[in-house]
Amino acid sequence: MDKQLQAWLRKLEAMQPDRIELGLDRIKTVARAAGLDRPGFRIVTVAGTNGKGSTVAYIDSVLRRSGFVTGVYTSPHFIDFTERVVVDTRQASASHLCEAFDFIELSREQIDLTYFEFTTLAAIYCFAKAGIDVAILEVGLGGRLDAVNAWDSEVACISSIGIDHTDWLGDDRESIGREKAGVARSGCSLVCGERNLPASVTAVATEAGAELVLVDEHFSVTSADNNRWHYQGPYGELFLQPARMAGRWVPDNAAVAVCASSLFLGRQPSAEAVQGALDEVVLAGRMQQFRYRGIDVLLDVAHNPAAAAMLASYLDIEAHNRVVAVFGCMQDKDAAAVLAELKSVFDNWYITEIDYPRAMPGARLAEIAGADDSAIFGSVISAFEAAVAQSRAGDLVVVLGSFHVVGPVLQHLREVNESGQ
């Protein structure tokens, strides 16, 4: 990584990267001072408990294929910070990010920003400098008080609503739905892919004056003849070949993206643009499969109960002799609920310590999983390599629980591949 960018990231990490301090006053004040409060491009915002990443990726692909220059802001990253800021499919360069950080540092004066606020402002700066047409912004946490909500969107999405981040969003779906619906704007569309919609979402959207666009009422995707998908939305229908990306939830996320794209465009995107997006998008760390040292490996960042349930439903355990888990998670996650969804799936657990301030101690995870101390490993890679070494052909190693677990394994696999080991 570029030395100057490394130095900047170390400085930002020293600003308490694990601190979560919701609120928009700080970031709005700095955005105004920096001249970034009205950055000159259009915005689509995507919130949700699960499915945000694929929804963002599909919207980006459809809009690019419809003639727009796009900017995409997502978090966290797996390997390199530059993954978070993408302009027209290209990750931001180290020099552009450092320029953005320098600018935000000068603009903020004495205002204290969190890591996420600082990096969000830097992303907006990069997009403004690049002269993009539209930014697709992924909400980091919640919606109402998340940093990306400092900017008004023309179309906002809620991919799904589940129980997560309860320390900040509330411990029930009504409270969480209220926070996520905070991305709604007067006169704009709020596209919801959640079928069991909390009443709070409808109440917030109505109060904001937003147009609520609901799955199975205003848009849908169903199976059609010849294994095709039938999408029906505000501007008509499309018959499509299934997506390249795996997972039973993919059609729903793709439908949210197509609906949001059509509302943004004011027309149905072409079948070619939508099919191209379905064929193109594959996300790292989401049901991603590898073959490593003769063993099947699956990477998935599932870190909340709903995502764990999706992972459990996806795994074909009958197709493998043994299925083992390399697992670690953050302290703010409901590890017991996640493990409850997965205990019947896995034959063995490889519990990993994670080198991150908010990580849950391995001893606590092992206790919840009902594993002994021999299942605890001091690092993600030692846990992963042990799981692979102790597996045989026909077994499956699943790496899950956090970006901070899947990311190191992705990097490790890349390094091993590059070295030819």
Secondary structure as UniProt FT lines:
FT   HELIX           3..13
FT   TURN            14..15
FT   TURN            17..18
FT   HELIX           25..34
FT   STRAND          42..47
FT   HELIX           52..65
FT   TURN            66..67
FT   STRAND          70..73
FT   HELIX           81..84
FT   STRAND          85..87
FT   TURN            88..89
FT   STRAND          90..91
FT   HELIX           94..108
FT   TURN            109..110
FT   HELIX           115..130
FT   STRAND          134..138
FT   TURN            144..145
FT   HELIX           147..150
FT   STRAND          155..158
FT   HELIX           166..169
FT   HELIX           173..180
FT   HELIX           181..183
FT   TURN            186..187
FT   STRAND          189..192
FT   HELIX           199..208
FT   STRAND          211..215
FT   TURN            216..218
FT   STRAND          219..223
FT   HELIX           225..227
FT   STRAND          229..233
FT   TURN            234..235
FT   STRAND          236..240
FT   TURN            248..249
FT   HELIX           250..265
FT   HELIX           271..280
FT   TURN            284..285
FT   STRAND          288..292
FT   TURN            293..294
FT   STRAND          295..300
FT   HELIX           305..314
FT   HELIX           317..319
FT   STRAND          323..327
FT   TURN            331..332
FT   HELIX           335..342
FT   TURN            343..345
FT   STRAND          348..352
FT   TURN            357..358
FT   HELIX           362..369
FT   HELIX           373..375
FT   STRAND          376..377
FT   HELIX           380..389
FT   TURN            393..394
FT   STRAND          396..400
FT   HELIX           403..419
//
